Amino acid sequence: MASTGDISKMFLALLSLLCLLPVVEAVEAGDGIALLLGMFLSLTGICACLGIYARKRNGQM
């Protein structure tokens, strides 16, 4: 599983790529922020589900 440092490096890389894109309208900037937020929440949800699965498999729950 990825460590906190790896996740923060990935987030910073995605954020820096977003900053390189030219912002034409505020709607496009909002779409980019929504995309990053959606990716972050999806990754968090996947990690949470994997953690629950691992605990159930090990008999800790």
C-alpha positions as CSV (number, residue, x, y, z in Angstrom):
1,M,0.0,0.0,0.0
2,A,1.2,3.5,-0.7
3,S,2.7,5.5,2.1
4,T,1.6,9.0,3.0
5,G,4.7,10.4,1.4
6,D,3.9,8.7,-1.9
7,I,0.3,9.9,-1.9
8,S,1.3,13.5,-1.1
9,K,3.9,13.4,-4.0
10,M,1.3,12.2,-6.4
11,F,-1.1,14.9,-5.2
12,L,1.5,17.6,-5.7
13,A,2.3,16.2,-9.2
14,L,-1.3,16.4,-10.2
15,L,-1.7,19.9,-8.7
16,S,1.4,21.1,-10.6
17,L,0.1,19.7,-13.9
18,L,-3.2,21.5,-13.2
19,C,-1.3,24.8,-12.7
20,L,0.4,24.4,-16.0
21,L,-2.8,24.3,-17.9
22,P,-4.0,27.7,-19.2
23,V,-7.2,28.8,-17.5
24,V,-9.6,30.2,-20.1
25,E,-12.8,30.5,-18.0
26,A,-13.7,30.1,-14.3
27,V,-15.8,27.1,-15.3
28,E,-12.7,25.2,-16.5
29,A,-10.8,25.9,-13.3
30,G,-13.8,24.7,-11.3
31,D,-13.9,21.5,-13.4
32,G,-10.2,20.9,-12.7
33,I,-10.7,21.4,-8.9
34,A,-13.8,19.0,-9.0
35,L,-11.7,16.4,-10.9
36,L,-8.9,16.6,-8.3
37,L,-11.3,16.4,-5.4
38,G,-13.2,13.5,-7.0
39,M,-9.9,11.6,-7.6
40,F,-8.8,12.2,-4.0
41,L,-12.1,11.1,-2.6
42,S,-12.2,8.0,-4.8
43,L,-8.6,7.0,-3.8
44,T,-9.6,7.5,-0.1
45,G,-12.7,5.3,-0.6
46,I,-10.7,2.6,-2.3
47,C,-8.1,2.5,0.5
48,A,-10.8,2.4,3.1
49,C,-12.5,-0.5,1.4
50,L,-9.2,-2.4,1.1
51,G,-8.6,-1.8,4.8
52,I,-12.0,-3.2,5.8
53,Y,-11.4,-6.2,3.5
54,A,-8.0,-6.8,5.0
55,R,-9.3,-6.6,8.6
56,K,-12.2,-9.0,7.8
57,R,-9.8,-11.4,6.1
58,N,-7.4,-11.4,9.2
59,G,-10.3,-11.9,11.6
60,Q,-9.9,-8.6,13.3
61,M,-13.5,-7.5,12.7
